[in-house]
């Protein structure tokens, strides 16, 4: 293997290592964001369920003209 080819391969390896580290950081950040969003969805789902079936029955009073 020539010296120039070896240098090129080492540079490519260093670039790939940097790229892999960047991708790992991106995936980790996206996982945190996904977990946060899943938690928000669960909270919203619970709120919607509570709105669909109120705990206190709603008694509508007729309008004043009746």
DOROKOL-342293 format. One line per field, with one value per residue (C-alpha): x, y, z; residue in three letters. Coordinates in Angstrom, 1 decimal, always signed. Example, Ala and Ser with C-alpha at 12.3 -4.5 7.8 and 13.67 -1.06 7.14 Angstrom:
<atoms>
xx	(+12.3 +13.7)
yy	(-4.5 -1.1)
zz	(+7.8 +7.1)
r	(ALA SER)
</atoms>
This chain:
<atoms>
xx	(+0.0 +1.4 +1.8 -0.6 -3.3 -2.8 -3.2 -6.4 -7.8 -6.9 -8.6 -11.7 -11.8 -11.5 -14.3 -16.5 -15.8 -16.8 -19.9 -20.9 -20.5 -22.7 -25.3 -25.3 -25.8 -28.7 -30.3 -30.0 -31.5 -34.4 -35.0 -35.3 -37.7 -39.7 -40.0 -41.1 -43.7 -45.0 -45.5 -47.4 -49.6 -50.5 -51.3 -53.5 -55.2 -56.0 -57.4 -59.6 -61.0 -61.8 -63.6 -65.6 -67.1 -67.4 -67.5 -70.3 -73.4 -74.3 -77.8 -78.8 -81.3 -83.8 -83.4 -85.2 -88.1 -89.5)
yy	(+0.0 +3.4 +6.1 +8.4 +5.7 +4.9 +8.6 +8.8 +5.8 +7.2 +10.5 +8.7 +6.7 +9.9 +11.5 +8.4 +8.4 +12.0 +11.4 +8.4 +10.5 +13.2 +10.7 +9.1 +12.5 +13.2 +9.9 +10.4 +13.9 +12.6 +9.8 +12.4 +14.4 +11.3 +10.4 +14.0 +14.0 +10.5 +11.8 +14.9 +12.7 +10.5 +13.6 +15.0 +11.6 +11.5 +15.1 +14.2 +11.1 +13.3 +15.8 +13.0 +11.7 +14.4 +13.3 +15.7 +15.3 +18.4 +19.7 +22.2 +24.8 +25.9 +29.4 +32.2 +32.5 +29.1)
zz	(+0.0 -0.9 +1.7 -0.1 -0.2 +3.5 +4.4 +2.3 +4.1 +7.5 +6.6 +5.4 +8.7 +10.8 +8.8 +9.2 +13.0 +13.3 +11.2 +13.4 +16.5 +15.1 +14.1 +17.5 +19.2 +16.8 +17.5 +21.3 +21.0 +18.9 +21.4 +24.2 +22.1 +21.3 +25.0 +25.8 +23.1 +24.1 +27.6 +26.3 +24.2 +27.2 +29.3 +26.5 +26.1 +29.8 +29.7 +26.7 +28.4 +31.4 +29.2 +27.5 +30.7 +33.3 +36.9 +37.8 +35.7 +33.8 +34.4 +31.8 +32.9 +30.4 +28.9 +30.7 +28.2 +29.1)
r	(UNK UNK UNK UNK UNK UNK UNK UNK UNK UNK UNK UNK UNK UNK UNK UNK UNK UNK UNK UNK UNK UNK UNK UNK UNK UNK UNK UNK UNK UNK UNK UNK UNK UNK UNK UNK UNK UNK UNK UNK UNK UNK UNK UNK UNK UNK UNK UNK UNK UNK UNK UNK UNK UNK UNK UNK UNK UNK UNK UNK UNK UNK UNK UNK UNK UNK)
</atoms>
